[in-house]
């Protein structure tokens, strides 16, 4: 180890852990990544199918500059490694009354489509709503998403400096309340209410400021050639070329400390020494003691509860027939209030909106097998998870048949991951895919930041600030790397020398296991 560089173990090879590994290894740090799964990506995972690997996690790539900055910080150019295709149609939307709406990358086209589907008044309302989302995104990008530790006072001062933002924020309204006032047609309110689920919330409990999520999509949506998992694998490959050691199929069981500081990670493969640990998992795992009692106080319960939504996710290959699909297609439930009422009770909704990603859209021959992911909102591990699979399958594919869409063959239960399945994949998450719930105006200030209460232990990923989603998790990694390097520089000369053995006299240091990537 170089005397002026930290020795770092990253627990978790999700997009946050991978982005941090790339930045840290590029700066010359000694980096080891441990992951219990067999491949990089975390929630950006795939499942096997007869048509090839199917994305079974995030499907939407937005905020491209975040990823360009990551590659640039590692001395690379994103376009040299990945092919990103801008989508002309951001998403296609179907309602059960026969209405259809495409939102497009071209704002004028989207406006025209809204007018054609819902009338001139709806178009004016959509234009005003889009302008509001743009103002909010521009105002809060720097003081919230781009800052390492959002400060309520600083944000308040920024708002007071631009008083016109206050009505845009609608601070005393939920997202559903804002949308009801913004749109005379309830179908448009239903459409934009769905954006609360992007961060695991209900529009009836999430703050109105989440309307800015529309601007993140309006700025552009891309598909990744090879699927979203290709992004994770590419970042892992670049980090490995810079010296990061990846150990897949390796479960961290305890973060170890000596003389009050971190000194490594115990796993089922042995002990990995380190002076710094970056945890890229659900922060709730720390608070629940899954990584040992000595680091349980690193994250307080108020930073992990209540939980966000989960999902029922089908990933499969089949030949579709019926209605026209886009890369991203949404089939709305009849009554959004009933859907979110069921979710709030911890129940699988009986009248749910369905999202479908056609991974091979525009690249598959007629009648050929294509890869699909279908997502239905679900609660954290429901009351009776053993009885969820069959009703979920029946509901989803009968609902799609009502819209005129069928698949051959119809996917079986093995294609479905339930909230219980996600809890098993991501320990202590309760199946929540987005960490802490976004409900309440102050929710954004309650997420844990990169630094924890335990010296030498840091956080990144969708459960940490600035939140869920691939761009946000990538930004969290940037914040974590900055904190690690700053803290290491400030303590380098005063750090005491660790005594050999200490509390871990009997544990061996694991050798470098060959990467499975």
Buried (B, 14 or more C-beta within 10 A) or exposed (E): EEEEBBBBBBBBBBBBBBBBBBBBBBBEBBBBBBBBBEBBBBBBBBBEBEBBBBBBBBBBBBBBEBBBBBBEBBEBEBEEBBEBBEBEBBBBBBBEEEEEBBBBBEBEBBBBBBBEBBEEEBBBBBBEBBEBBBBBBEBBBEBBBBBBEBEEEEBEEBBEEEEEBEEBBBEEBBBBBBBBEBBBBEBBBBBBBBBBBBBBBBBBBBBBBBBBBBBBBBBBBBBBEBBBBBBBBBBBBBBBEBBBBBBBBBBBEBBBBBEEBBBBBBBEBBBBBBBBBBBBBBBBBBBBBBBBEBBBEBBBEEBBEEBBBBBBBBBBBBBBEEBEBBBBBBBBBBEBBBBBBBBBEBBBBEBBBBBBBBBBBEEBEEEEBBBBBBBBBBBBBBEEBEEBBEEBBEBBBEBBEEBEBBBEEEBEEEBBBBBBBBBEBBBBBBBBBBBBBBBBBEBBBBBBBBBBEBBBBBBBBBBBBBBBBBBBBBBBBBBBBEBBBEBBEEBEEEEEEBEEEEEBEEBEEBEEBEBEB
